[in-house]
């Protein structure tokens, strides 16, 4: 029996079984299936969002159309997808164990771990951008602490053991005397945030030549806020680690600096979630470079500043559009009529979306309106 999702014949879930279409599984599986379809059937490359420098030497991103086989390290039909798996390559950077990735790409036959991926499935537009011109509509990317940990491991892995001391020098050069930092003291760290920002920027700039794919973001477009797919409905993007890091860098820069680059007259009174996530990242990487082991869990548990640690940041509007804006984002390449090629029509009876009253009412109204229009045509 063919799998419900295209290209996922070889995976840790059996996608010919209804149980594989649960919400938590589906939101990670559909983006992979979409990428497999674009590569194998449409013969199209994937936009990879890479870190680069502008003419003034400032960090920015660019889109590089890249073969899916290059991103995952093997041909699509040679890939096995291990959902919620631990990437073996990260074991070189910790004396404990890395946490699970959303998916690990493993080469069939050899069993080699090729690529860990963090996966985001997002809708365009958001409620706040739905009434804007199409080119200004955006999505929201929510990042939780496990993804920040994966980002830290990916950066350590991109630099590699051979460049560990170089990474340490980049961080220490910007922080000054990190041993004197009161890392858990919010007031102290508010004053230190500009140094944290410069350290994060140095990490990204120093790693431009070794950046690696990490985050897979699939978008689905709806007609405004209606529960109806846009004609140009689906596409998928890959971020490198140094590119995804810029979501946090950009946010911290907006908090401390004006558009012209000059400092704001007053520093924030408290540390925001994205700023705290950058502190987690920089501290974790500093500890790794000094002690040769990365233990994000300890850093995450100690540095809270009295705020719940369930979310590391949320990026929407101009913050996400800055890096995603492209022809593929404006007019996704997979149409709604192609959905049946990616997701088997027979699978729809097994999908289990969240039951929300507003969604149920909207869908009921839409069904009644379509029925009324059909009656008028008859």
C-alpha positions as CSV (number, residue, x, y, z in Angstrom):
1,X,0.0,0.0,0.0
2,X,1.4,3.4,-1.0
3,X,2.1,5.9,1.8
4,X,-0.4,8.7,2.4
5,X,2.4,11.3,2.0
6,X,4.6,11.4,-1.1
7,X,8.2,10.3,-0.8
8,X,7.9,8.9,2.7
9,X,8.0,5.2,1.8
10,X,11.1,4.9,4.0
11,X,10.6,6.5,7.4
12,X,10.3,5.6,11.1
13,X,6.5,6.0,10.8
14,X,4.5,3.8,8.6
15,X,2.6,6.4,6.5
16,X,0.2,3.8,5.1
17,X,-1.3,3.6,8.6
18,X,-3.9,6.1,9.9
19,X,-1.9,6.5,13.1
20,X,0.9,8.3,11.2
21,X,-1.4,11.2,10.5
22,X,-1.7,12.5,14.0
23,X,-1.2,16.3,14.4
24,X,2.3,16.2,15.8
25,X,3.5,13.7,13.2
26,X,1.8,15.3,10.2
27,X,3.2,18.8,10.8
28,X,6.7,17.4,10.6
29,X,6.0,14.9,7.8
30,X,4.1,17.2,5.4
31,X,7.0,19.6,4.8
32,X,9.4,16.7,4.1
33,X,6.9,15.2,1.7
34,X,6.5,18.5,-0.1
35,X,10.2,18.8,-0.5
36,X,10.4,15.2,-1.8
37,X,7.6,16.0,-4.3
38,X,9.2,19.2,-5.6
39,X,12.5,17.5,-6.1
40,X,11.4,14.1,-7.5
41,X,8.3,15.0,-9.5
42,X,8.6,18.6,-10.3
43,X,12.4,18.5,-10.7
44,X,12.7,21.8,-8.9
45,X,15.4,23.1,-6.5
46,X,14.7,24.3,-3.0
47,X,15.3,28.0,-2.0
48,X,18.1,27.8,0.7
49,X,18.3,30.9,2.9
50,X,22.0,31.5,3.5
51,X,23.8,34.0,5.6
52,X,26.0,36.5,3.7
53,X,27.3,40.1,4.0
54,X,26.0,43.1,2.3
55,X,28.2,45.8,0.6
56,X,28.7,47.4,3.9
57,X,29.9,44.2,5.6
58,X,26.6,43.8,7.6
59,X,25.0,40.4,8.1
60,X,22.1,39.6,5.8
61,X,20.7,36.6,3.9
62,X,20.3,35.5,0.3
63,X,18.3,32.8,-1.4
64,X,20.3,30.2,-3.3
65,X,18.3,27.7,-5.3
66,X,19.8,24.3,-4.2
67,X,19.1,20.7,-5.2
68,X,17.2,18.9,-2.4
69,X,19.7,16.0,-2.8
70,X,22.5,18.5,-1.8
71,X,20.5,19.7,1.2
72,X,19.8,16.2,2.6
73,X,23.0,14.7,1.4
74,X,21.5,11.9,-0.8
75,X,19.0,11.4,-3.6
76,X,15.4,11.6,-2.5
77,X,14.8,7.9,-3.1
78,X,17.8,6.9,-1.0
79,X,16.6,8.8,2.1
80,X,15.2,7.3,5.3
81,X,13.6,9.8,7.6
82,X,13.9,9.1,11.3
83,X,11.4,11.3,13.1
84,X,12.3,12.4,16.6
85,X,15.8,10.9,16.2
86,X,19.1,11.8,17.7
87,X,21.7,12.9,15.1
88,X,24.9,10.9,15.7
89,X,27.1,13.6,14.5
90,X,26.3,15.8,17.5
91,X,27.7,13.2,19.8
92,X,31.2,14.7,19.1
93,X,30.3,17.9,20.8
94,X,28.9,16.7,24.2
95,X,29.8,14.3,26.9
96,X,26.1,13.6,27.5
97,X,23.7,13.4,24.6
98,X,22.1,15.8,22.2
99,X,18.3,16.0,22.3
100,X,16.2,14.7,19.5
101,X,15.9,16.5,16.1
102,X,12.5,16.8,14.4
103,X,13.9,14.5,11.7
104,X,17.2,12.9,10.9
105,X,18.0,12.0,7.3
106,X,19.7,8.6,7.1
107,X,21.1,7.0,4.0
108,X,19.4,3.7,3.2
109,X,21.8,0.9,2.9
110,X,24.7,2.4,4.7
111,X,22.8,3.7,7.8
112,X,24.9,6.9,7.7
113,X,23.4,9.9,9.5
114,X,23.4,12.7,6.9
115,X,21.4,15.7,8.1
116,X,19.4,16.7,11.2
117,X,16.5,19.0,10.5
118,X,14.2,21.2,12.5
119,X,10.8,21.6,10.8
120,X,8.3,24.4,10.8
121,X,5.0,24.4,9.0
122,X,3.5,27.9,8.9
123,X,0.5,29.7,7.3
124,X,0.6,32.8,5.2
125,X,-0.9,35.3,5.9
126,X,-1.1,35.9,9.6
127,X,-4.1,37.7,11.1
128,X,-2.1,40.9,11.3
129,X,-1.0,40.9,7.7
130,X,-4.0,39.4,6.0
131,X,-5.4,42.8,4.8
132,X,-2.1,44.0,3.4
133,X,-1.0,43.7,-0.2
134,X,0.0,40.2,-1.1
135,X,3.7,41.1,-1.3
136,X,3.5,42.4,2.3
137,X,1.8,39.4,3.8
138,X,3.9,37.3,6.1
139,X,3.9,34.3,8.5
140,X,4.8,33.7,12.1
141,X,7.8,31.5,13.0
142,X,7.6,30.3,16.6
143,X,10.8,28.9,18.1
144,X,11.0,26.8,21.2
145,X,14.1,26.1,23.3
146,X,14.8,22.6,21.7
147,X,15.4,24.4,18.4
148,X,17.8,26.8,20.0
149,X,19.7,23.8,21.4
150,X,19.7,22.3,17.9
151,X,21.0,25.6,16.6
152,X,23.8,25.5,19.1
153,X,24.8,22.0,18.2
154,X,24.6,22.8,14.5
155,X,26.9,25.8,14.9
156,X,29.4,23.7,16.9
157,X,29.2,21.0,14.2
158,X,29.6,23.5,11.3
159,X,32.8,25.0,12.9
160,X,33.9,21.5,13.8
161,X,36.4,20.3,16.4
162,X,39.3,21.7,14.4
163,X,37.9,25.3,14.7
164,X,36.8,25.1,18.3
165,X,39.5,27.5,19.6
166,X,38.7,29.9,16.8
167,X,35.1,29.9,17.8
168,X,36.1,30.6,21.4
169,X,38.3,33.5,20.3
170,X,35.4,35.0,18.4
171,X,33.1,34.9,21.4
172,X,35.6,36.0,24.1
173,X,36.9,38.9,21.9
174,X,33.4,40.4,22.0
175,X,32.4,39.5,25.6
176,X,35.6,40.7,27.2
177,X,35.7,38.9,30.5
178,X,32.9,36.3,30.4
179,X,34.1,34.6,33.6
180,X,33.1,37.8,35.4
181,X,29.5,37.8,33.9
182,X,26.6,37.3,36.3
183,X,24.8,35.2,33.7
184,X,21.6,34.7,35.8
185,X,21.3,38.3,36.9
186,X,18.9,40.1,34.6
187,X,20.0,43.6,35.4
188,X,23.7,42.7,34.7
189,X,22.8,40.9,31.5
190,X,20.7,43.8,30.2
191,X,23.8,45.9,30.2
192,X,25.8,43.1,28.6
193,X,23.3,42.5,25.8
194,X,25.1,44.7,23.2
195,X,28.2,42.4,23.8
196,X,26.0,39.3,23.4
197,X,24.7,40.7,20.1
198,X,28.2,41.4,18.8
199,X,29.3,37.9,19.8
200,X,26.4,36.3,18.0
201,X,27.2,38.4,14.9
202,X,30.8,37.3,15.1
203,X,29.7,33.7,15.3
204,X,27.6,34.1,12.2
205,X,30.2,36.0,10.2
206,X,33.0,33.6,11.1
207,X,30.9,30.7,10.0
208,X,29.8,31.9,6.6
209,X,32.1,29.4,4.9
210,X,30.9,26.4,6.9
211,X,27.1,27.1,7.4
212,X,24.9,24.1,7.0
213,X,21.2,23.5,6.4
214,X,19.2,23.1,9.6
215,X,15.6,24.4,9.5
216,X,13.0,23.3,6.9
217,X,10.1,25.8,6.7
218,X,7.1,24.8,4.6
219,X,4.4,27.5,3.9
220,X,0.8,27.1,3.0
221,X,-1.1,30.1,1.7
222,X,-4.8,30.7,2.5
223,X,-7.2,33.1,0.9
224,X,-6.9,35.8,3.5
225,X,-8.0,34.4,6.9
226,X,-10.6,32.0,5.3
227,X,-10.0,28.3,5.8
228,X,-9.5,27.9,2.1
229,X,-6.3,27.2,0.3
230,X,-4.9,29.8,-2.1
231,X,-4.5,28.8,-5.7
232,X,-0.7,29.0,-5.2
233,X,-0.7,27.1,-2.0
234,X,2.5,25.4,-1.0
235,X,6.3,25.8,-1.0
236,X,9.3,24.9,1.2
237,X,12.5,26.7,2.2
238,X,15.6,25.7,4.0
239,X,17.6,27.9,6.4
240,X,21.2,27.4,7.2
241,X,22.2,27.7,10.9
242,X,23.9,31.0,10.4
243,X,20.9,32.4,8.5
244,X,18.3,31.2,11.1
245,X,20.5,32.8,13.9
246,X,19.8,36.1,12.3
247,X,16.1,36.0,13.4
248,X,17.4,36.4,17.0
249,X,20.1,38.9,16.0
250,X,17.7,41.1,14.2
251,X,15.3,41.2,17.1
252,X,18.0,42.1,19.7
253,X,19.3,44.8,17.3
254,X,15.8,46.3,17.0
255,X,15.5,46.4,20.8
256,X,18.8,48.3,21.3
257,X,19.4,50.3,18.2
258,X,17.5,52.8,15.9
259,X,17.1,52.2,12.2
260,X,20.2,54.3,11.5
261,X,22.3,52.1,13.8
262,X,22.6,54.6,16.6
263,X,21.8,53.3,20.2
264,X,18.4,54.0,21.6
265,X,18.4,56.4,24.5
266,X,17.0,53.9,26.9
267,X,17.8,50.2,27.2
268,X,15.0,47.7,27.7
269,X,13.9,47.2,31.3
270,X,13.7,43.5,30.9
271,X,15.2,40.8,28.7
272,X,12.9,39.6,26.0
273,X,12.6,35.9,25.0
274,X,14.6,36.2,21.8
275,X,17.4,38.0,23.7
276,X,17.4,35.4,26.4
277,X,17.6,32.7,23.7
278,X,20.7,34.4,22.3
279,X,22.2,34.4,25.8
280,X,21.5,30.7,26.0
281,X,23.2,30.1,22.7
282,X,26.3,32.2,23.3
283,X,26.8,30.8,26.8
284,X,26.3,27.2,25.6
285,X,28.8,27.7,22.8
286,X,31.3,29.5,25.1
287,X,31.1,26.5,27.6
288,X,31.6,24.1,24.7
289,X,34.7,25.9,23.4
290,X,36.2,26.0,26.9
291,X,35.2,22.6,28.2
292,X,34.8,20.7,25.0
293,X,31.3,19.7,25.8
294,X,27.9,21.4,25.0
295,X,25.3,21.1,27.7
296,X,22.4,23.3,26.7
297,X,20.1,21.8,29.3
298,X,22.0,23.3,32.3
299,X,22.2,26.7,30.7
300,X,18.5,26.7,29.8
301,X,17.5,25.7,33.3
302,X,19.7,28.2,35.1
303,X,19.0,31.3,33.0
304,X,15.3,32.1,33.2
305,X,15.0,35.7,34.5
306,X,11.7,34.8,36.0
307,X,10.0,34.1,32.6
308,X,8.6,30.7,31.6
309,X,11.0,28.9,29.3
310,X,8.5,27.2,27.0
311,X,9.1,29.7,24.1
312,X,12.4,31.1,22.8
313,X,10.9,33.6,20.4
314,X,8.2,34.4,17.8
315,X,9.0,36.2,14.6
316,X,6.3,37.6,12.3
317,X,5.5,40.5,10.0
318,X,8.6,42.2,8.7
319,X,10.9,40.1,10.9
320,X,10.2,36.8,9.0
321,X,9.4,38.5,5.7
322,X,12.8,40.0,5.5
323,X,14.4,36.6,5.1
324,X,11.6,34.7,3.3
325,X,10.5,37.3,0.7
326,X,11.0,35.8,-2.7
327,X,9.0,34.7,-5.8
328,X,8.4,31.3,-4.2
329,X,7.0,33.0,-1.0
330,X,4.8,35.3,-3.0
331,X,3.5,32.6,-5.5
332,X,4.2,29.2,-4.0
333,X,5.0,26.6,-6.7
334,X,2.7,23.8,-5.7
335,X,-1.0,24.7,-6.4
336,X,-3.9,23.6,-4.4
337,X,-5.0,21.3,-7.2
338,X,-1.7,19.4,-6.8
339,X,-2.3,18.7,-3.1
340,X,-3.6,15.2,-4.1
341,X,-0.1,14.4,-5.5
342,X,1.5,15.2,-2.2
343,X,-1.1,14.0,0.2
344,X,-3.3,11.0,-0.8
345,X,-7.0,12.1,-1.0
346,X,-7.9,8.9,1.0
347,X,-5.9,10.2,3.9
348,X,-8.1,13.2,4.6
349,X,-10.6,11.0,6.6
350,X,-7.8,10.3,9.1
351,X,-6.5,13.8,9.7
352,X,-7.2,15.0,13.2
353,X,-7.0,18.8,13.3
354,X,-7.6,20.7,16.6
355,X,-11.3,21.1,17.3
356,X,-12.0,24.8,17.6
357,X,-15.4,26.3,17.6
358,X,-14.5,29.2,15.4
359,X,-13.0,26.9,12.8
360,X,-16.0,24.6,12.9
361,X,-18.4,27.5,12.4
362,X,-16.3,28.9,9.6
363,X,-16.1,25.6,7.8
364,X,-19.9,25.0,8.3
365,X,-20.7,28.4,6.8
366,X,-18.3,27.8,3.9
367,X,-19.9,24.4,3.2
368,X,-23.4,25.9,3.3
369,X,-22.3,28.8,1.0
370,X,-20.8,26.4,-1.5
371,X,-24.0,24.3,-1.4
372,X,-26.1,27.4,-2.0
373,X,-24.0,28.5,-5.0
374,X,-24.3,25.0,-6.5
375,X,-28.1,25.1,-6.1
376,X,-28.2,28.5,-7.9
377,X,-26.1,27.1,-10.8
378,X,-28.5,24.2,-11.1
